[in-house]
Amino acid sequence: MAFSTDYSDGVDSWKEVTLIYNAALKQMETKMEILNDEFQHVHQYNPIEHIKARIKSPESIVKKLKRHGYESTIDNMVKYVNDIAGIRIICSFSSDIYRIADMISEQRDIKVISVKDYITYPKASGYKSYHMIVSLPVYLSDRIVDAKVEIQIRTVAMDFWASLEHKIHYKFEGDAPEHIRNELVECARMVSDLDARMLQLNEEIVAISQLEEFERERKKAEERKARMRNAAND
């Protein structure tokens, strides 16, 4: 799939475009891995289960441009297609979603362009995910190019639902039978309930662990005091 070339910042071929967006994805993946490692170091907990990254195919980009009435040029592609580079961050619990989004927003070299919160405001289909379009600099040998990356943050359960919904959408070309659409909405409710119950269970486990740790520290303190008293009496 060929593109016309007309990009003012000097990106003038599909190969160079993919190089830049692949570099942006690598930077984002590395950033998230570092943040995950740091979170483990500070809180003894990893909010990120795994990360998926992909570059949109030329065919998909052309379809999207045509759908919005734009010619298939490199310039239009970079300006109007925000999800050429996409990264999906899968976490364990719904509370991790906003925590991860905040960590991304606080990165100095990342500019948040837009946010769509489908967690608080799910789509009619039941789809839930937190979307961010961000821009970050890619350092080439002779210049710096800003590249946009779409970030999707969701739980394991949300990702499982979205994967099935995506397959159904393409199977029926966006016009699935009503009973299947209704079943998907019901499954989305079940996923939300599961996420809420798993989060509550995890919070209870954390609270119990904190109480146990507090009790261990209290016993250690009492033992130290007892040893000090015994040493004073001797």
Summary of the structure (lengths in Angstrom):
residues: 234
radius of gyration: 24.0
end to end distance: 88.4
largest distance: 91.2
contacts: 643
relative contact order: 0.11
helix: 56%
strand: 20%
